[in-house]
Amino acid sequence: MSSRKILPTKINLINLRRQIRLTRTIKRLLENKREVLLLYLRQYADEYEKTYGEVSKVLSDVYSTYLKGVSAEGIATIEQFASSVPSSLEVKSNTKLLFGVRIPIVELNEESIQKQPFGDVEISPYILKSREEIAEAFKKILLLVEMESAIRSLTLELRKTQRLINAIDTSILPYYNSSAKYIKSVLDDRTREEFSRLKMIRRVLQRRRMESG
């Protein structure tokens, strides 16, 4: 939009200056929001890296323990045991607000974990241990999912905030500033013209008084 399309009046100049102050305030708030979002992102990224390492170790331990159980029981027996265990688990999901950003919360429904899937059948303690370990690992895996979703949501909000700041810097404020500069220039020219006209009128009046006197 061209600043020339704005009518060069004092009222418009006052309004533009008010808009400039308001826009700068909004920009400062957005910059503060950006800093807070970056802080949360760093915290989530650090926690994600830490939890990812813990999950990798737990899953490695579970796999090692499970292989020992398979060696002790035989793959056919393990497959028979596995057929008696439900193939899925339930999770509970919710959301929380973090600085205006919706963050998902995912939790394992522990009631969906079968307490004694093998009944009274004698089974290798390695299988029982690996089952307990994987149940705990699921909680950390869901925590990873939650943190990954949080990082994605915070990143999207950060990008949106940065786009708004860029729009203010590259479009909105330059337009308001150039418009205000244009109007002030026109008003200053009018003031100078009015002042010159008044001086001329004053000289004419003075000359007439002198001639009449």
Order of alpha helices (4+ residues) and beta strands (2+ residues): alpha-alpha-beta-beta-alpha-alpha
